[in-house]
Amino acid sequence: MSYIQKQLQHAVDELVESGAERGVQVSVYRHGRPLAEVVAGVADPETGREVLPGTPFYNFSIGKGATATVAHVGVERGWFGPAGYDTRVVELWPEFGAHGKGEVTLRHILTHSAGVPGVPAGTTVADVCDWDTMCAGIAACEPWWAPGTAVGYHAYTFGYLVGELVRRATGRGIGQVLREEITAPLGVADELWFGMPEAEQLRLARLEDGPSGDFDMSQLPEDMPMLKASPVHLFPSADFGNRPDVLAADIPAGAKTSARAIARMYAALLDEVDGVRLLSPDRTREATTLTAGGTDQVFGNESRWGLGYSIGLPDGATEGAGTVFGMGGAGGSWAGADTATGTSWAITKNVLSADFATANRLTEIIRAA
C-alpha cells in the first residue's frame, strides 16, 4: 500500500468513525494512472450496504465538470461550427434570442457570464426533470445582464444551455453523448451518468442531510438573487437527490458518479488514460486558463472561471493553486485536477454538509503527497 493510500485511508476511516461522514470515496490519478483508490463507510445505512469503488453518488454540481467536458469535446470536433466557443446560441437555437439574448455565446455560458442564471418562475421538480419544458422556459426568459458584463453562477441553467446546444448540433441528448464520447471509451459508462436508468438506481449511495444548525432558508426573502436562480424547493437536499424521477432525468447541472469515474475523466483531460485522451493539450490549456471572474451576481462571492471549470481549491482558495481546476458540489463533494502536477482527484460522499471541510482535508493530503 502506497504512502498516499495509507494517509487517505486513515483520514476517511477517521471521518466515518467520528460520525462526520457516513460513506466516502476518494480517487487519485497522476499522469493518467491510478495513484490511490480509497473507500469507507456505508452507502445505505438502512441495509448496511458498503461503499465500493464503483458505487455512484448523486454529487450535484461536480457534474458541471462533465457537462463542460462534453462541450470541449464538441468544440474540438467541430460540432458547433468554425466559431467554436464564440458560436452564438441563436445560430443553433433561434428561440433563445428572445428578449435580446441574441449575442450570448457558448463561451459566455461556460464562464457563467451569459446573464441567464435564473430558472423560470414557478419551476417545479417535475419541470426540471422535463428537458423540453426547461429549455422552452429558459429560451423565453429575460436576461439579468448583458452577456460578458458580469458573472453569476448558473446553477441549473448551465446544464440545459450546454445540453441543448449539444442536442441541436448532434441530434443526440447530452446523456447519450456523455456515454458515447466520454464514459464508454474510458470504461466508466456504468459509473458516471446525467440521467441514471431506474434499473441502475439500486447501486446508488443514499443521500443524507447533514446538520444545518439554526439556519432556516424559508426565512430568506423570495427576491434574493440566489432564490430567483434556484428556489428553495429545488435546492440540493437528500429528499431531492434520492427521488427516482430526479435520478432518472438528464439534469446536467449535476451528475450521478463515483469518485473513480470522474477522477478518470479529469485524468483524460491531462494525459492518456489507457490509450484515451479526451482533448488535445492546447484545448485543455485553453479550457483551464482563467477566463472570467469577479463578484458573483447570484451568491455574492468572488469567483474565478476557466471555460466551464472553477479555478482554485475546494474552499475557493487560489493562492498557490491557480493551476487547479474543477467543480465542487453542494453537500461538499469535489472533483478536478492540477495541470502543474498532472494530478486529478475526486471526493464523493453521501452526507450533505454545508462546507467543504472533508474535501479540503483530503485535498491537503493529496497535494502534499
N, C-alpha and C positions, 0 to 999 in steps of 0.2 A: 504494500500500500504506500503510495507516494505521500510526501510531506503535506502537500496541499489537500489531498484526500483526507488525511487524518485530521488536519485542522478544521476542515469544513464539517466532517462527520461529528467531531466533538462539539462544534458550535450548534449544529441543528439538533443533535440529541439533547443538549442542554436547554435549548429553546422549547422543545417539546416536553421534556421532563418538568420544566418550570411552569408549564401551563401557558406560556406566552404564545405558543403555536400548537396547532393540532396535527397538521401534516405539512411537510415541506419537501421540495425538490430543489437541488442546485445542480447545474450542469455547466462545465467549463471546457472550452475548446481553445487550442492555440495552434496557429498556422495550419488550420484545417483538420487537426487531430484531437480526439477527446483527451482532456487532461484530468478531469475529475467528474465523477457521477455520484451524487450523494442523495439519499432519501432518508426520511424519518417520520414516524407517526402514522396516523390512520387517515384514510381518505373518507371514510364514512363511520362516524362514531356509533351509529345505531347497529351496524353489523360487525364492526371491528375490522373491516376490510383495510388492509395496509396500503400505504402509498408505495407504488412501484415506479421505476424509472420511466415507464411508458404511460403512467396514469395522466390523463388530461385534466386540467383545471380550467374553469372559466376565469380568465385573467383580465377581463375588461380592456383597458386602453393599451396594454402591451401589444394587443393585436394590431394597433395602428402601424407598428413597425412592419408587420407582414403586408398590410394594405399598401404602405409606401413602397415596399419592395416589389409588389406586383406592378405598380406604376413605373418604377425604374426599369424593370424588365420590358415593359411595354415601350418606353421611350427608346431603349437600346435596340428593340426590334422594329421600330418604326410604326407601331400601331397607330399613333396619334398624328402621323404626318411629319413633314420635314421640320416644322417649328418645334417639335418635341415639347419641352416643358413650357414653352411660350405659346402653345396651341390655345386659342380661346375656346372656352367651354361651348359657346354657341355654335361653333363650327361642327360639332358632333351632336349637340343637344340644343337645338334652336329655342325650345320653350324656356330654357334657363335665362334667356335675355330679358325677361320681364322686369319692369321697374328699374331699367338702366344697368343691369348686370352684364351687359354685353362684352365688357372688357376684362372680365375675370378669366384668368388662365390657369392651367394646371400648376404652374409654379406658385401662383397665389394660394391655391388650395393646399399644396404641400407645405407652405410656410405659415399656414393658419392666418393668412392676411387677405382672404377672399372677401371678407365682410359679411358672410352669411353663417354665423355661428349658432343661430337660434333655430330650434325645431318649430314648426308651425303651431300657433296657439291651439290648445285643445288636443294635442297629440296624446294618444293613449298607448299603453303597452301593446295592444293589438296592432296599432298603426305602425309602431317601429318594427314589427315582425312582417309587415307587408311592404315589399320593395316598391311597387308602383305607387302606393299611397304616399310613401315618404318622398319619393323623387318628385312627384307632382306637387306636393306641398312645398318642398324646398325651391323648386323652379318658380313657384308663384310668389315667394316671399320677397319682401323689400330688404335691401342691404342695410347693414348698420353703419358701414363706412365705405368710401371708395376703395377699390382693390389696391392693395400695396401701400396704403397710407397708414395702416395700423396693424397690430397683431392681436389676436384673441382666440383662445382655444375653441376649436370647432369640435366639441365633444362627440356629438352624434353625427353632425352633417359631414364631417371629413370622410367618413366611410362611404356614405351614399354618393357623395360627389365623385370621389375617385372611382367607386364601383360602377356608377352609371356611365362614366366616360369609357371605362374598360368594356362594359357591355355593348355600348354603341359602336366602339371601334372594332370589337372582335366577334360580336354576336354571341358571346358566352357570359354567363354570370360570373361575378368575381370569385365566388367559391369554387366554381369549376376551373377557372383559370389558376387559382392558387394551387389546386390539386395537380393539374396537368403540367404546369410550368415550374412549380417550386417543390411542393411536398413529395410528389411521387418520384421525381428524379433524385431527391435527397433521401428517399427511403423512409419518410415520416408521414405518409399520407394518412395513417390511422392515428396520428398524434397531434395534428395541427389542422384545425377547421375554423371556418367562419360559422356556417350552419352545420350542426352535427346531427346526422340521422338519428331518429328516435331509438333505433335498434342498438346504436353505439353508446347511448347516454348512460347506461348502467355502469360503464367504465369510469365515468367522471368522478372526481372528488366532489363531495357535498360542501357547499359554502356555508360558513357560519359568520354572523355579525359579531365583531369584537366589541369590547367595552366602548361606549360613547360618552361616558361621563354625564354631565348635566346639559349637554348641548342638544337643543331641540330645533331641528331645521324647520318645523312647522311654524315657528315664531318669526321666521325671516320674512321681510316684505316681498310680496309677489313680483314687484317690479325690479328686483335686483337683477343685474345682468346675468349672473350665473343661473338664476331660476328661469329667466327667459330663454337661455340657451338649453337648459335641461331642467324641467320642473321636478319637484321633489319625488313624485311617484315614478320617475324614470331614472333617479339616481341609483348608482350601483348599490345593491344590497343582496343579502343571502336569498331573500324571497324572490327578488327579480332574477338573480343568476341561477336559481335552481328550477325555474319554470321550464317545462318541456317545450313550450312554444318559442320561448326566447332562445333556448339552446339549439333548436332546430333551424332557426331563422338565420339568414345571412345578414348579420349586423356587423359590418367590417370596421366599426369603431372599436371592436374588441375581438377576442378570439378564444376558442377552447383549445388549449395547448398544454403539452408537457414542457418542462424546462428544457429537456433534451432536444425536442423538436425545434424550438425557436432559437436556442443557442446554436444549433446546427445551421439554421437558416442564416443567422448573422455571420457564422464562420465562413459560409459560402459567399458572402459579400467581400470577404478579405482575401480568401485563398481558395484553392480547390479542396473540396471535401469528397473523397472517393471519386475523383475524376470530374466532379461537378463544380463549376464556378458560375454564379448567377449573373455577375456583372463584370465588365472589364475594369481594370484598375483605374482608368480615367473616369469612368462613370461613378465608381464608388467614391473616388476623391471628390467629385462634384456634388454627389448626393450628401456627403457627410461634412462638408465645409459650412461654417457659419454663414448663413444667408440672410436671415432676418431676426429681429429681436426688438425688445422694448417692453414697456408696461403692458401686460395682458389686459385687454379691454373687457374681458369676461370675469376673470378671477382677481385681477389687480396685482399679481406677482410679476417679477421680472422674468422674461422668457427669452430663450435663445434657440433658434431653429436652423437646422440644415434643411434639406428637402424631404420633409416628412418625418425626420428624426429630431428629437430634442438633443441639444448639445450639453453635456455635463453628466454628473453623477446622479444616482437616485435621489439624493437630498437636494439636488439643484446646484450644488457647488460646481464651479467651473475652474477655480484656481488649480493649476496643475492638471486639469482634466479636459482641456479644450479639444483633445483628440478622441474623447469618449462620446459616442452617440448611441441613442436607443430610445426606449419609451418605458415609462412607469405606468402602472395601472392602479386605479382606485382599489384600495384594500391592501396596498403595499407590495405588489409584485413588480418585477423589473426585468427587462431583457435588453441587451445591447452589446457593444463591442468597443474596443480601443484600437484605432488604426496604428498607433505608435508601437504597440506591443504585439499586434496580431492576435489578440485575445478576445474571445466572445464569451459571455456568460449570461445565465438566466436564473432567476429565483422565482418559484411559484409556490403558493401556499393557499390554504382554504379558510383561515380566519381573516376576515376583512378588517384590517387595522386602519386607524386614522392617520398613520405616518409610515415612514419607510425605515423604521428602526432596524427591522430584521434584514432588509435588503442592504442597508448601509453597513451593518456589522459584517455580513458575509462578503460584501464587495471589498471591504478593507482587507479581509484575509486574502481574497483573490489577487488584489492589486499588489499587496505586499509580497506575495509569493511569486 
